[in-house]
Amino acid sequence: MPTPLPTPTLETARLRLRPFRPEDADALFTLMSDPVVLRYWDAPPWRDRERAPAFVRACERVAENGSGARLVVERRSDGSFVGWCALTQYDAGYRSAVITHVLRQDAWGQGLATEAGSALLDWAFATLDLNRVQGEADTRNPASRRVLEKLGFVHEGTLREDCVVDGEVSDTWVLGLLRRDRRPAPPTGA
């Protein structure tokens, strides 16, 4: 029987990371149906609104089966939905997991992905006794790679022609962060 992993609520200077709720479905659909936001994602933009509530329910299952945590990223100042981040593929035996983030276009370039990722990593290393976290980024998306590097991730390799989305083939950078190399993210705005 899997051990549940309760999804935390985390706070940073500007953000709150919290479990998904059913009322997040509309904002989630808006995000995940945006072709610019999903340009470098490993799946095409959502077209069916029912994907959003199904995703929210899947977030609950991820927590219930102990395989990770998916969190809404919202601004503390006004509670607005900025995006989401996740720690998935948690394996207690290997002490490893994978980190992901997706933010609205108007949140790009403000250090919010780094801020959210740092909070998630702090929680994960402290709570899950992780040794390694992996991050991946499409090679056409250097901004995503920079976020991971600011968090201390190191480029480990490139998966050639790893992804095919709507007939378009792309490569994927693989970056890794080991517990011994974890360092705090730069201050907000750096």
C-alpha positions as CSV (number, residue, x, y, z in Angstrom):
1,M,0.0,0.0,0.0
2,P,1.5,3.4,-1.0
3,T,2.3,5.9,1.7
4,P,0.4,9.2,1.1
5,L,2.4,12.4,0.7
6,P,0.4,15.3,1.9
7,T,0.8,18.3,-0.5
8,P,2.3,21.2,1.5
9,T,1.5,24.9,1.6
10,L,4.6,26.9,1.2
11,E,5.2,30.6,1.4
12,T,8.0,32.8,-0.1
13,A,8.4,36.6,-0.1
14,R,6.0,37.0,-3.1
15,L,4.3,33.6,-3.5
16,R,2.1,30.9,-1.9
17,L,2.4,27.4,-3.2
18,R,-0.6,25.3,-2.2
19,P,-2.6,22.2,-3.1
20,F,-4.9,22.4,-6.1
21,R,-8.6,23.0,-5.4
22,P,-11.5,22.4,-7.8
23,E,-12.0,26.1,-8.2
24,D,-8.5,26.3,-9.8
25,A,-9.8,24.5,-12.9
26,D,-10.7,27.6,-15.0
27,A,-7.3,29.3,-14.4
28,L,-5.5,26.1,-15.0
29,F,-7.3,25.6,-18.3
30,T,-6.4,29.1,-19.4
31,L,-2.8,28.4,-18.6
32,M,-2.6,25.0,-20.2
33,S,-4.5,26.0,-23.4
34,D,-2.1,28.9,-24.1
35,P,0.0,27.9,-27.1
36,V,2.8,30.3,-26.2
37,V,3.1,28.9,-22.7
38,L,3.0,25.3,-23.9
39,R,5.3,26.0,-26.9
40,Y,8.1,23.9,-25.4
41,W,5.9,21.5,-23.3
42,D,5.9,17.8,-24.0
43,A,2.2,17.8,-25.0
44,P,0.1,20.1,-27.1
45,P,-2.1,22.9,-25.6
46,W,-5.3,21.6,-24.0
47,R,-8.5,22.0,-26.1
48,D,-10.9,20.2,-23.9
49,R,-12.0,22.1,-20.7
50,E,-12.6,18.8,-18.9
51,R,-8.8,18.2,-18.8
52,A,-8.6,20.8,-16.1
53,P,-10.8,19.2,-13.4
54,A,-9.3,15.8,-14.4
55,F,-5.8,17.3,-13.7
56,V,-7.0,18.6,-10.3
57,R,-8.3,15.2,-9.4
58,A,-5.0,13.6,-10.6
59,C,-3.1,16.0,-8.3
60,E,-5.0,14.4,-5.4
61,R,-4.1,10.9,-6.6
62,V,-0.4,11.9,-6.8
63,A,-0.6,12.9,-3.1
64,E,-2.5,9.8,-2.2
65,N,-0.2,7.4,-3.8
66,G,2.9,9.2,-2.5
67,S,4.5,9.8,-5.9
68,G,4.9,13.6,-5.5
69,A,3.2,17.0,-5.0
70,R,1.7,19.3,-7.5
71,L,1.1,22.9,-6.3
72,V,-0.6,26.0,-7.5
73,V,1.6,29.0,-7.5
74,E,-0.2,32.2,-6.6
75,R,0.8,35.7,-5.6
76,R,0.5,36.4,-1.9
77,S,-0.5,40.0,-2.5
78,D,-3.8,39.2,-4.2
79,G,-4.1,35.4,-4.5
80,S,-3.9,35.5,-8.3
81,F,-3.1,32.2,-10.1
82,V,0.4,32.4,-11.6
83,G,0.9,28.8,-12.6
84,W,1.9,25.6,-11.0
85,C,5.0,23.6,-10.0
86,A,5.5,20.0,-9.1
87,L,7.8,17.4,-7.7
88,T,6.8,14.1,-9.3
89,Q,8.2,10.6,-9.9
90,Y,9.3,10.5,-6.3
91,D,11.1,7.3,-5.5
92,A,11.9,6.8,-1.8
93,G,14.2,3.9,-2.6
94,Y,16.3,5.9,-5.1
95,R,15.7,9.1,-3.1
96,S,15.0,10.9,-6.3
97,A,12.3,13.0,-8.0
98,V,11.6,15.3,-11.0
99,I,10.8,19.0,-10.7
100,T,8.5,20.9,-13.2
101,H,7.0,24.4,-13.5
102,V,4.6,26.2,-15.8
103,L,3.8,29.9,-15.4
104,R,1.6,32.4,-17.2
105,Q,3.3,34.6,-19.8
106,D,2.8,37.7,-17.7
107,A,4.7,36.1,-14.9
108,W,7.8,35.4,-17.0
109,G,11.1,37.2,-16.4
110,Q,10.3,38.2,-12.8
111,G,12.2,35.4,-10.9
112,L,8.9,33.7,-9.9
113,A,9.8,30.3,-11.3
114,T,13.1,30.4,-9.4
115,E,11.4,31.5,-6.2
116,A,8.7,28.8,-6.4
117,G,11.3,26.2,-7.3
118,S,13.5,27.1,-4.4
119,A,10.7,26.7,-1.9
120,L,9.6,23.4,-3.4
121,L,13.2,22.1,-3.3
122,D,13.7,23.3,0.3
123,W,10.6,21.3,1.3
124,A,11.5,18.3,-0.8
125,F,15.0,17.9,0.5
126,A,13.9,18.5,4.1
127,T,10.8,16.2,4.0
128,L,11.7,13.4,1.6
129,D,15.4,12.8,2.3
130,L,16.1,13.3,-1.4
131,N,19.6,12.8,-2.8
132,R,18.8,13.8,-6.4
133,V,16.2,15.9,-8.2
134,Q,16.1,16.0,-12.0
135,G,14.8,18.8,-14.2
136,E,14.3,18.8,-17.9
137,A,14.0,21.6,-20.5
138,D,13.4,21.7,-24.2
139,T,16.6,22.8,-25.9
140,R,14.7,25.6,-27.6
141,N,13.8,27.0,-24.2
142,P,16.9,28.5,-22.6
143,A,14.9,30.5,-20.0
144,S,13.7,27.2,-18.4
145,R,17.2,25.9,-18.3
146,R,18.4,29.2,-16.7
147,V,15.7,28.7,-13.9
148,L,17.1,25.3,-13.2
149,E,20.7,26.5,-13.2
150,K,19.8,29.3,-10.8
151,L,18.5,26.6,-8.5
152,G,21.9,24.8,-8.7
153,F,21.1,22.2,-11.3
154,V,23.9,21.0,-13.5
155,H,23.6,20.0,-17.2
156,E,24.1,16.3,-17.4
157,G,23.2,15.6,-21.0
158,T,20.9,16.0,-23.9
159,L,18.2,13.5,-25.0
160,R,18.2,13.7,-28.8
161,E,14.8,13.9,-30.5
162,D,13.2,13.0,-27.2
163,C,9.9,14.7,-27.8
164,V,7.5,14.7,-30.7
165,V,4.5,17.1,-30.2
166,D,2.1,17.7,-33.1
167,G,4.7,16.3,-35.5
168,E,7.5,18.6,-34.3
169,V,10.6,16.8,-33.0
170,S,12.8,18.4,-30.3
171,D,15.7,17.6,-28.0
172,T,15.6,17.8,-24.2
173,W,18.3,19.0,-21.8
174,V,18.6,16.9,-18.6
175,L,19.8,18.7,-15.5
176,G,20.4,17.2,-12.1
177,L,20.7,18.6,-8.5
178,L,22.3,16.6,-5.8
179,R,21.7,17.2,-2.1
180,R,25.3,18.0,-1.5
181,D,25.2,20.7,-4.2
182,R,22.0,22.4,-3.1
183,R,22.5,26.0,-2.5
184,P,19.9,28.7,-1.9
185,A,18.5,30.5,-4.9
186,P,19.6,34.1,-5.5
187,P,17.6,36.8,-3.7
188,T,14.3,37.8,-5.3
189,G,14.9,40.0,-8.4
190,A,18.6,38.9,-8.8
